[in-house]
């Protein structure tokens, strides 16, 4: 342990631009030089209290009268905020927001049902039922719960692929021009099958979300980074647009799913482009233009408008009236909604036998649904200084989707545009959501039949117009390229993968690529050689500063990443590059040189003097080539005979070998110009078993050649891990741990100044009377050479 008398002072000035220095911009530090062991002793480190799994479970299920209200509020957040509801201040804003959002939500439900492939009335169910359960279970006060185009498209891809039109074709009573029977689609049976499959898939999505919430694995959504979600949603928006072109042009297309499906759909549209219904196309184009212009107007004059103009509602009412008055379906062949029955259908249980056919797609859709919802919820929670519970949100959306699926709805999440309307029009709590559900209920039980003349192309146009925000994410690409090229690659690759491979496979590809970038960045971490800023305790990368010095005889190595099995080899190579030599190779070469010196001394060709080893001039001619070819055992045997002849003394002689000077044998030993290596572990947050074992062997490699190794800045957690993994022993001990790099450097300087002036790298060999006495190799040699896969060679030299 270092003495507390050994102190150092740090004098630092705080510089401002332009650089100036005064007495108030300085601070001084005077404290002992601390090794980790000394610091723990002086400051009386405490042993952490660790609880067993049994104790943790017992504490988590412990029940008391005080915990019951907290538990109820945790699982039913409505009881937390509803008693504090400010009626006069909040209710007017919630009413306005609820009415406005409810109209938009009802129309978006009608439109997004086309993405799922079910009749429009089921979109109204999807816009109504999830709001009721989320009002009780949700933790966000501003989310507008309901359908979202991306998740609807993901679910619709499964529905259309498993229940295609081809399964419901039947022969009509009419014949074609060539005498062939016309094939028609039984739309009633097809829609019933699609509704059954969509509702069953919604229940399974809810079960996945509920299960993830119960086991609190909401952290999985963190693997969906912003660049990945941006690329995914942009590709999904393009997929949505392509899927709506058949409604906008009113042309027949087949249903495709999977690789290159988007291009097959485009091919069908162009193949049947001559069948375009001009009435539907004109209505759709006008709707897109008007909706986008009015939305831009709402955005620009948001602060001046009391409420945003509900342009979707206005367009829908106008189109329904025009379509009804002009009978566009009969006179012009326009595609209309046709049937929106009043009321609800009875709840029904899901078809469990179908779960295996869409389990994977349900899981991915559930994860994407939750990721979208939680990201939007956190935006508004931060804005209003509220808290959102991720695990409770999973439970809320899980139960909402289960409830919605049992009433024949489809997957629900949220939409940024709809939530923005609810918040910007004065919505304070989920009371606004409840009022919006009331508006949808009015449409379901009373106003639904009035929307039956509505053109499907107008609904498709409303969907396309609401995707502008997603397409604007393309502007993030050049920004990401300037800030972080890796994130830019994640965005672009995820987007392209989703376009070419489909949303499910594309999302999985993006996640794998994203995780791969993380692994690569940790597998090949940033390593640097540090130097000291003069007159400070600051150590920085030698390549980044001019006013920096390298500590003589010391190398400071820094690794800015966790150390684990995948990057320990790279770390070892970077250490070699930093110190400028291979410690194992130096050790082998020194062993070889010592062996030859030993043999020459046994033969009497070297003698020990005050100046070191001096060669003895031989009589006659020495065939050096022959000697170098001889087996070491023969050489030792021959030397033994000479010793018996009296050529060697019987006493032990200590020999100093200066490895930095010219050796008396023909062995080129790499130069070692340092006596200490400091590893800065301030940025190391993790160390696994394999990395600890390998790091320990690396340290021993240096210590065997006389280079002392010190670990600086290790976090207490890392030290505890080292102890639990048996990292420390007699050779690698806790004495090499220091609080900071500067503590280690000052300790090295203090030790170097107090050492004997003799070369610390000198080796001692013993000239024993018995020629068979082995050289003093340590027992750890096998371990070190096993790590380097060269133990056979070194054993051959030392045998």
N, C-alpha and C positions, 0 to 999 in steps of 0.2 A: 504494500500500500504506500502511495506517495505521501510524503510528509506535508502537513498543512502549512509548513514554513515556506514551501516552494510556491511562490505566487508569481503571477504575471499581471502587468498593467496594459490596458488597451486604451489608447487615446484616439478618438475618432471625431472627425469634423463633418457636419452636415452641409453639403454644398448646394447652393442654389444657382440658377442661371440669371445673370452672368456669375461665374464662380467668385465667391468671396467668402471670407472666413472671419468670424468674430467669436468672442468669448461665449456667446449664448448658443452657438451652434456646435457645441462639443459635449461629449459625454465620456466619462472615465470609469473603467472597471478594474477592480483589484480583487482577485480571488485566487485560491489555490489551483494548482494544476491537477485536474481530476482524471483519474482512471475511473471506469465504471464501478469497479469494486470499491474504490475509495469514496466515490460519491454516494453509493448506496450505504456505506458504513456511516459516513458523516451525517447524512440526512435521514438515517434510520428508516430504510425502505421497509414497507409492510408487505406481508404475504397476503396475496389476494384470496378472498374467500370464494371458492368455487362450489357450486351446487350440483348435485347429481341430477340426472334426468328425472328420477323419481321425485326429488324435492321440487323441481320446477313444475312438474305436472300437478303435484299436490297444491302448490301455491296458485297455479292458474285456475284450478277448479274449486279453490277455497271460497266458501260462501259465507256472507255475513249480511246482516240487515242493511248496513251502509252501502254494500256493493249492489244490492238489488236495483235501486233507481238508476245507478250508473250503467248497469248491464242492459236495462230496458232502453235507456236513451241511446246506448251504443248500437243495438240491433234495430231500434225503431227511432231514428233521428227526428221524426216528426214531433215526438214528445219533448224534444230538446228546444226546438225553435218556435213551435206553435204557441206554447204558453206565454212567450215573450212577444207575440205578434202585436204590432202597433196598428190598431185598427184604422185610426183616422189618418195616419201618415202613410201607411203602406197600401191599404185596400184600393184607393182610387187608381194608383199606378198599376197594381196587379190586375184590376178589371180591364183597363185599357190594353195592357200587354197581353192579357189572356184572350181577349176578343180578336185582336190583330193576329196574334200567333195562331189562334185556333183556325181562322179562315185559311191561312197559308198552309197549316199542317194538314187540313182536310184535303186541300187540292193537291199537295205533294203526295199524300197517301194514295189518292186516285192515280196520279201520274206514275209513282214508283211501283205500283202494282204491275204495270206493264213490263218493268224490268224483271220481276219475279216470274212473270208468265201466268198470273192468275187474274180472274175478273176484278174490275176496279173496286167493287164493294169491299173486298178483303183488304184493300189498302186503307179503307176507312177504319176497319177493325184494328189494323196495325198501328193506326194513328191514335186510337182511343184507349185500348186496354192497358198498354204499358205505362201510361201516365198515372193511372190509378194506383198501381203498386209502387211506382217510383215515388209518388207523393208521400208514402208512408215510410219507405225504406231508404230512399236516396239521401245522400249527404250534401249534394250541390243544390243551392237555392235558385240557380239561374238556368240550368239545362232545360232545353225543350226536347223531351223524349219522343221518339217516333222513327219513321223510316229514314234511311240515308242511301243515296244512290249506289255507293261503292258496295256496301254490304248486300243491298238488294240485287245488284248485278252478280255478286259472288254466289248468292243463293239461287238466283235465276239460272245461272250456268248449270248448276246441278239439276234443277227441276227440268229444264229443257232437254238436257242430255239423257235423263232417266225416263222422262215421259214425253217422247217426241210425237209429232203428229202422225208419223207412219204407223204407230200402234193402233190408231183409231180410224183408219181408212175403211170405207165401205162402198159397195157398188150402188150407184144411183139408178133410178129407173130410166134415165135419159141416155141416149147414145150420141157419140161424137160424129164428126164428119166422116171419118173412115169406118164407121160402124163399131167403134170400140166403146166400151162402157165407161162412163165418167166416174171417177173416184172422188168421194167427198169425205170430209173429216167430221166425225161425231164429236162436235165441240162440247156437248153436255158431259159426255163420259170423260173426255180429255180434261176438261176444267176440273171435274170432280177428283180425278186422279192427281192432278197437279196441286190442288188445294190440300189434299190429304198428305202428299209428300212434303209440301212446303211447311205445313203446320207441324208435322212430325219432326222435320229438320229444325224448326224453331225451338221445339221442346228440347231436343238434344243439345242445341246451342246453349239454351238456358241451363241445362244440367251441367254442362262443362263449366260455364261461368260460375254457377253456384258452388260446384265442387272446388274450383280454384279459389273462390272467396273463403270457403270454410277452412281450407288448409293454408290460406294466406300466401298464395304464390302469385299475387298480383305483380310482383317484381319481374316476372317473365316478360311483361310488356315493355320493360326498359330496354330489352334487346332490340326493340323497334325504334331506332334512332330517328331524329327528325329528317336527315337526308333520305333514309330508307323509306319512311312514310311519305315524304314528298314525292319521290320517284314512283312509289306504288300508287298513290292517289292520282297522280297525273296520268299514268298509264290506264288506271281504272276509268278516269274521265274520258279518255279516248275510246275505251271499250264501250262506255255508255253511249257516247255519240254514235258510234258505228251501229250499236244495237237499235238505236232509235231511228236510223235512216230508213229502215223498212216501213216504219209508221209514217214518217214525214213524206216519203215518196209513195207510200201505200202500194208497195210491190211485194210479191211473195219471195221468201228466202227460206232455206233450210236452217235447222238448228245445229250449230257447231260448238264444240267445247274442246279445250286442250291446245295442243301446239298448232300455231298458225291459224287458229279458228277465226281471228279477226280478218285475215286476208281472204278466207273462203267466203265469209259473209259479204265482204266488199265485192268479190267476184260475182256472187249471186245478184247483188243489187245492180251492177253494171250489165249483167246478162239480161235482166228483166227491166231495164231502165225505160224501155218503150211503153211499158204498162203503167207508167207513172200517172197518178191522178192529180191533175193540175189544181183542182180545188183544194185538196189536202196540202199540196206543196205550197201554194200561195198563202194559205192560212198559217202554215207553220213558219214560213219565212217572215211574214208580218209579225207573228207572235214573238219570234226570237228578237227581231229588231226593236219592237216596242218595249218588251220586257227588259232587255239589256239597257236601253236608253233611260227608262224610268228608274231602274236600279242605280245607274250611274248618277242620276239626278238626286235620288235619295241619299246616296253616299256623300255627294258634294254639299248638300244643304241639310245635312243631318241635324245640325244644331238649331237650324231655323224652323224645321218642320216639327209640329207637335207629335205626329206619328208618321212613319214611312207610308208612302202611297202603296196600298195593297194591289199592285198591278196584276198579279196572277189572278186574283179574285175578279178584278174588273174584266180582264181578257176572257176569263172563263164564262162569266155571265153574258158578255157580248156575243161570244161565239155560240153559246147554247141558244141564245135568242135568234141569231141569224140562221143557224142550222135548223131550228124548229120552224121558223117562218118560211124558209126557202126549201125545206125538205131536201137538204143536200144529199142525204143518203139515197133517196129514191130517184131524184132527178139527175144527180151527178155522180152517184156511186161512191160518195165519201164514206170513209170508215168512221163510225161513231161508237160511243160506249154502249148504247142500246139498253142494257138492263142494269139498274141499280135498285134492288129490292129494299123495301123499308124494313127496319127492325134488325134483330140479331138471329143468328142460327144457334141451336142448342150446343153447349160445349160437348166435346168428344175427346176421348183418349187418343194419344198418338199411336201410330202403327209401329210397334217395337220391332217387328220383323224387318223393317226398312233401315234400321239404324246402321247396320254393317255396311250398307251401300254408300252412305255419305258421312261416316264418322270422321274421316280425315278432313273433309271439306267443312264440316260443322265446327271442328276445333279451330281451324284457321280463321273461319268467319267470326267465331266467338272472340278470338284474340284481337282481330282487327276491329271488331265492333267496340270492344272495351278500350282499345288503344285510342280510338277516335274520341270516345266519350270522356275518358279521363284526361286527355290532353286539353279538350275544350273546357272541362270543369275546372282544371287547375288554372287556366288563363283567367277566368272570371273570379275564382276564389282569391287569387293573388291581387286582382284589381280591387276587390271589396274587403280584403283582409279577413277572409274566412278560411276554414280548413276543410279539406276533402279527404275522406278516408278511402284509400284505394281498395282495401279488402272488402269494406262494406259496399262500395260501388259495384264490385263484382257480384256480391250477393244480391244487391238490388236489381241489377240488370238480369241476373240469372233468373230470379223469381218472376221478373216482368216478362221475360221471353217465354218462360214456362206457362205463365198465365195467358199470355197472348196466343201462344201456340194451341192451347186447349180451346180457344175461341176462334180458331181458323185464321189467325193473323200470321204475319211473317216477321222476320227478325227486326228488332228495334234497337236503335242507338241514339245518337243525336246528330244535328247538323249545325255547323258554325253559323250559317246564315240565319237559320231559324232561331237559334239561341241569341244571336246578336239582335234580332228584332225584339225578342222578349225582354232582353236587358235594356235596350236603348229606348223602348217605349215606357219604361218605368217599372218593370217587373222587379220585385224585391225578394219574393219567396216562391215556393212551389204552389202557392195559391193561384198564381198566374197560370201555372200548368194545369191546375184543376179546372180553371175557367176555360182554358183552351180545349180541354177534353169535353166540356159542356157544349162548346161550339161544334165540335165534331159529332157529338151525340145528336144535336139538332139536325145536322145533315143526314145522319144515319136514319133517324126515325121520321123525318118530315121532308127535308129538301132533296133527298137523293134522286127521286124520279124526275125532278126538274133538270138534272144534269145529264139525263139519258141522251139528248141530242148532241152532246158535246163531242167534237171531233177528236179522235185519238191522236191525230197529227198535232193538234194544239197541245195536248198533254205531253207528247214527245218533245215539242218545241219548248215547253216550260222547263222540262228536265234539262235540255241542252243549255238554255239560257242561264240556269242556275249553276252551271259548271264553270263559269268564267273564272271564279276564284281559284279553282283547281288548276286550270290551264295557265294562270298567271304565275304559278310556281316555277315555270320554266325560267323565269328571270333569276331564280336562285342559283342556277347552274354557274354562270360567270362569277357570281359573288363567292360561291363555294370554291371555285377554281383559284381565286385570288387568296382566299383565307386558308383553305385546307384541301389539297388535291385529293387526298384519300376520301374525304367525305363527298367530294364531287364525283369520284369514280363510283362510290356506293349509290349515289342518286341515279347516275346515268345507267349503270348496269342493272339496277332494280327495275327502272322504267323499261328498258329494252327487254329484259327477261319477262316482265309481265305482258308486254305487247306480243312477243313472239311465242312464249311458252304457256300463256294463260295466267290468270291472277294467282291461283293456288301455287302452281309450280314456280312461277316467277317470284312470289313472295318468299317461298322457301329458299330459292336461289339467292335472293338478296340477303336474307338472314345469314346463310352460310358464308357468303362472300364478306359480309360485315364482320362476322366472328373471325373469319380468316384474317382480315386486316388487323384485328386486335391481337391475334396470336402472333402474326408476323412482327408487329411492332414490339411485342414483348420478347419474342424469340430473338430478335436482332435489335436490342435496346441501344440507346445512345450512351456511349461510354466516352470518358474524357480524362485527360491528364491535367491535374490542377496545379496552379502556382499561387504564390502569396502576393497580395497587394502590399507593397512596402508600408511598414509602420501600422499595419492593421492586422486583425485576426480573420480577414476575409480571404477566401480561396476561390478562385475562378478558373475557367477553362483557359489554358495557356494560349489557345489559338484566337481568343476573342479580345485580348487586351495587349497593349504595348507596354504599359507601365505595370509589369508583373515580373516576378522572379521565381526561379525554380530553387527549391531547397537543396543545397548540395548534399549528394549522397543519398537522397531520398526521392522516391517516386510516389506521387499521390494519385491514386486511381479511383474514379467515381463511376458507379453504375446507377443509371436513373430508371430502374425498373425492378419489379419483383424478380427473384432468382428462383428458378425451378428447373425441372428436368429438361425442358425443351431449349433453354438458353444457356445452360451451364457450359457447354462446349464452346459456344460463341464467346462467353465471358472469359473463359480460359485463354482463348486465342487473343482477345483484346488485352489481357494482362501481359501476355508475351510481347505484344506489340508495344505496350507502354514501357516495360522495363528494358526491352531491347535484346533479350536473350531467352532461351528455353532452359528453364531450371533443370529439367530432367536430362537434357543433353549435356549441360554443364556438369551435373553430377556424374554422368557416365564417363565423360572425358577425364574428369579428375580421378575417378576410380582407375581408369586405364593408365593415367600418368603415374599414380601412386604405385600401381602394380609394377610398372617398368622401373621406377625408382627403387622399389624394394628389391627387385631382381638384380639391378646393377650394384646395389649396396652389398647384397649377399655374395656377388662375384668379386667384390673389392674394386669395382670400377668407379665408385663414388665414395668419397669420404666426407665426414662432417667436420667443418671448421667453424670458427667464430663468424665467418662471412656466409655461412650456409653450406650448401652442398657443392663440393669441388670435384670435378672429374679427375681420375688417376690415369696418367699416361701409360698405356699398356706396352709390354715388351713384345716385339714381333708384330705380325699382321693379324688383325682381328677381322674375321669374315662376318661383317654385320648382317649381310643378307642371309647367311646361314643361320645366325642367331635369331633373326626375326621370324624365320620359318619354323623354329622349333616349338614343340608343344610346351605349354607352361609347366606341366608336370615334370617333363624332362629337364627343363631349365631349373626348376626348383631342386630336382634330384642332383643335378650337377653342382649347383651352388652348395648343397648340403655336404658333398664330398670336400669342397674347398674349405668349408667351415671346419670340418673335422681336421683338415690339414693345418688349422691354426690361423686362417686368414681373417677371422672375425673376432672381435672381443666378445666376452660373455656377458657384458653389462648392457642394460637398456639405455638407449640413446634417444633423446627427443630431437626431432628435426623440424625446423620451421620451413614451410614451402610458401613462398610468395607467389600467388597465382597471377598477379598482374605483371610479374617480371618474366624474363626468358627462362624457360625450364631446361634442365640438362637432358631431357629426353625428347624424342621426335614425336610429340603429341601436341596438336593444336587445341588448346583449351580456350573456349570462349571467355572473353573478358566480362567480369561482373563489376560494374562501376558504381553500384549502390550498396549500402549496408542496411537499408530499411525500406519497407514498402507499406504505405498507409492506404487502406481501402476505406473510402468514404461511403458508408451505407445509410446516409440520411434519407435517401430516396427509395430504399429497399423496404417494401411493405410486406413481403411474403417470402418464405423459404421452406421448400419441401424437403423430404427425407433424402432423396437422391442428390439434390443440390447441396445439402448440408454435408453429406458424405464426401462429395467431390470437392467442395470448398475446403474441407479439412485436409484432404490429400494435397491440394494445391498449396496450402499454407505449409505443410510439412516438406514439400519439395523445395520451397524457398529456404526454410529453416535449416535443411540439411546442407545447404551450400553457404551458410553463414549470413543469410539475409533475414533480418527480423521482420515479422509481419504484425501490423496493428490494425484493428477494426475500429473505426470511428463513427460516432453518430448512430449506433444501433438503437432502434426503438426497444422499449422494454418488452413489447410483445415478441419481437424477434429473438431477444435474449432468452425469454422463457421457452420459445420453441427450440432454440439451440440446446438448452438444458434438457428438455424432455426427449430430444432425439440423441442424446449422448454425444454432443459435439465436443465437449471439453474433456481433456485428459491431462496427463502430466506434461505432455509436450505442447499441446494447444490448450491453453488455460485462460481463465477469465482475466488474467493480468494483461492480456493484449487488447482488451476493450477500453476505449476512451470515450469520454462524453462528446468531444468534438475533434475535428481535424487539428485545430490549433493546440489543444491539449496534448495530442499525440506528438506533434512536431516539437513542442517545447520539451516534452519528456525525452524524445530522441536526442535533442540537442544537449540536454542536461546529462544524459547517459554517455553520449559521445565525448563530451568534454572531460568527464571523470574517468574514462577508460584508460588503460595502458596504451601508450603510444604505439605499441607493436601492431602490426597489421591484423585486424580482427578476422581477416579471411584466411589466415595461416592455418595450415593443417598439420597435425602431429601424426607421425607414424612411428611405430616401435620396432627397433632392431633387436629381435629376441634371439636368444641362443638357439632355440628350436626353430628350424627352418619351416616346419609344418604349421607353425602358429598362424591362424587366419588373421586377415586384416580386420580392423575394428568396424565392420559394417553393422548398422543397427537392424533390429528385427523388423522395422517398418519398411525396409527396402522393397520387400515383396509387394506390399500394398501399393506403394508409389508406382512401381513399374507395372503392376497389374493394371492400374488406372490408365497408364499410357500404352498398354499392350506390348511392352518390350521387356518383360521380366526374364524371358529366356536368354536374351542376349547378355544381360547384366549378370545373370547367374553363371553364364559361361565364362565371363571374365573373372568372377570372384571365386570360382571353384578351384 
